[in-house]
Amino acid sequence: MYWLWYLLIGLVAGWLANLIVRGSGSGLIVNLIVGIIGGFLGGWLVGLMGWIPTGTFGTLIASVVGAIVLLLIVSLFTRRKPSNQ
């Protein structure tokens, strides 16, 4: 049953990270993937800093931090197409 809770936290973390980095969400599936990968990355990063996230709020914060870092890394390697106006 915990996997469902982790999916929900990943979805919220991905959505929040997309709002912070890009200013809008990227869709349900992309937000979920970014949040889940960000959860692993965030848990590892905050562990390196000596903080161990506990509880729902701590897990959410670590996941959002990881998802933001993930989106920033991805944005370094991708280019946005210029808009023709």
Secondary structure in CASP SS format (residue, H / E / C, confidence):
PFRMAT SS
TARGET T0000
AUTHOR 0000-0000-0000
METHOD secondary structure of the structure
MODEL  1
M C 1.00
Y H 1.00
W H 1.00
L H 1.00
W H 1.00
Y H 1.00
L H 1.00
L H 1.00
I H 1.00
G H 1.00
L H 1.00
V H 1.00
A H 1.00
G H 1.00
W H 1.00
L H 1.00
A H 1.00
N H 1.00
L H 1.00
I H 1.00
V H 1.00
R C 1.00
G C 1.00
S C 1.00
G C 1.00
S C 1.00
G C 1.00
L H 1.00
I H 1.00
V H 1.00
N H 1.00
L H 1.00
I H 1.00
V H 1.00
G H 1.00
I H 1.00
I H 1.00
G H 1.00
G H 1.00
F H 1.00
L H 1.00
G H 1.00
G H 1.00
W H 1.00
L H 1.00
V H 1.00
G H 1.00
L H 1.00
M C 1.00
G C 1.00
W C 1.00
I C 1.00
P C 1.00
T C 1.00
G H 1.00
T H 1.00
F H 1.00
G H 1.00
T H 1.00
L H 1.00
I H 1.00
A H 1.00
S H 1.00
V H 1.00
V H 1.00
G H 1.00
A H 1.00
I H 1.00
V H 1.00
L H 1.00
L H 1.00
L H 1.00
I H 1.00
V H 1.00
S H 1.00
L H 1.00
F H 1.00
T C 1.00
R C 1.00
R C 1.00
K C 1.00
P C 1.00
S C 1.00
N C 1.00
Q C 1.00
END
